[in-house]
Amino acid sequence: MDRTTMSGNFALDMQGLERLKNGAAADPQKNLRAAAEQFEALFLQQLMKSMREATPRAGLLDNSDIRFYESLHDQQLSQHMSGRGLGLAEQLVSQLSAAGPARAPRAAGHDTGD
């Protein structure tokens, strides 16, 4: 199993972030993609959480057990979806990598204070 991509991992794997941290300390460029996917997964999870909170609830589907299992499902789904088409991870990698585009020049007319 490729440990540099997070999409196939279990969402509640407590050692996954530790592996990511240790790998990034050893070789930051190699683990940039995994960190970007993890960030995208967290973003997706917050997005789904906000969508669930905005949905009205009533009846049989409004209890703490259902909410708990929905949150587990959302965590795993967001982990699975990260790096697969949303594009946030790719943008993060391209902007943070050394091979990515250079920083955008400052807009004309703005004094840099030099």
matplotlib code that plots the C-alpha trace (Angstrom):
import matplotlib.pyplot as plt

x = [0.0, 1.3, 1.6, 2.3, -1.4, -4.0, -7.2, -7.0, -6.3, -8.8, -10.1, -9.6, -6.0, -4.4, -0.9, -1.4, -0.7, 2.4, 3.7, 3.0, 4.8, 7.8, 7.9, 7.7, 10.6, 12.7, 11.7, 9.3, 8.9, 8.0, 5.3, 3.9, 1.2, 0.1, -0.1, -2.1, -4.5, -4.9, -5.7, -8.3, -9.8, -10.2, -11.8, -14.2, -15.1, -15.9, -17.9, -20.0, -20.5, -21.8, -24.2, -25.5, -26.1, -28.0, -30.4, -33.6, -34.0, -37.1, -38.5, -36.5, -33.4, -32.9, -31.0, -27.5, -26.7, -27.6, -25.5, -22.5, -22.6, -23.1, -20.1, -18.0, -19.3, -18.4, -14.9, -14.2, -15.9, -13.9, -10.7, -11.6, -12.5, -9.4, -7.1, -9.7, -11.1, -11.8, -8.5, -7.6, -4.8, -3.3, -3.4, -1.7, 1.0, 1.6, 1.8, 3.9, 6.4, 9.7, 8.9, 5.7, 5.1, 7.0, 5.2, 3.0, 4.5, 3.1, 0.5, 1.7, 1.4, 2.0, 5.0, 6.9, 8.6, 12.1]
y = [0.0, 3.4, 5.4, 8.7, 9.0, 9.3, 8.5, 4.8, 5.0, 4.6, 8.0, 7.2, 5.9, 7.8, 6.9, 8.3, 11.9, 10.8, 8.9, 12.0, 14.2, 11.9, 11.5, 15.3, 15.8, 13.4, 14.5, 17.4, 17.4, 13.7, 14.1, 17.4, 15.5, 13.5, 16.7, 18.4, 15.5, 15.5, 19.2, 18.6, 15.8, 18.1, 20.7, 18.2, 16.9, 20.5, 21.0, 17.9, 18.7, 22.2, 20.6, 18.1, 20.9, 22.9, 20.0, 20.0, 16.9, 15.3, 11.9, 8.6, 10.1, 12.6, 10.9, 10.9, 7.4, 8.4, 11.6, 9.6, 7.2, 10.0, 11.7, 8.5, 8.1, 11.7, 11.3, 8.2, 9.6, 12.8, 10.8, 8.7, 11.7, 13.7, 13.9, 12.6, 15.5, 18.4, 20.0, 21.6, 19.2, 19.7, 23.5, 23.2, 21.0, 23.3, 26.4, 24.9, 22.8, 24.2, 23.3, 25.2, 28.6, 31.5, 33.9, 36.3, 39.8, 42.6, 44.7, 47.8, 50.9, 49.2, 50.3, 47.5, 49.7, 49.4]
z = [0.0, -0.9, 2.3, 0.4, -0.6, 2.0, 0.0, 0.7, 4.4, 7.2, 8.3, 12.0, 11.7, 14.5, 13.3, 9.8, 10.8, 12.7, 9.7, 7.6, 10.1, 10.2, 6.4, 5.9, 8.3, 6.3, 2.8, 2.6, -1.2, -1.4, 1.3, 0.0, -2.0, 1.1, 3.2, 0.5, 0.3, 4.1, 4.1, 1.3, 3.3, 6.3, 4.1, 2.6, 6.1, 7.2, 4.1, 4.6, 8.3, 7.4, 4.8, 7.3, 9.9, 7.3, 6.6, 8.6, 10.7, 12.2, 13.1, 13.0, 11.5, 14.3, 17.1, 18.4, 17.1, 13.5, 13.8, 15.1, 12.2, 9.7, 11.1, 10.8, 7.2, 6.4, 7.7, 5.7, 2.6, 2.8, 3.2, 0.1, -2.0, -1.2, -4.2, -6.6, -8.6, -6.3, -7.3, -4.0, -3.3, -6.8, -6.4, -3.0, -4.4, -7.4, -5.2, -2.4, -4.5, -5.5, -9.1, -9.0, -10.4, -8.9, -6.6, -8.4, -8.9, -6.8, -8.5, -10.2, -8.1, -4.7, -2.8, -1.3, 1.2, -0.3]

ax = plt.figure().add_subplot(projection="3d")
ax.plot(x, y, z, "-o")
ax.set_aspect("equal")
plt.show()
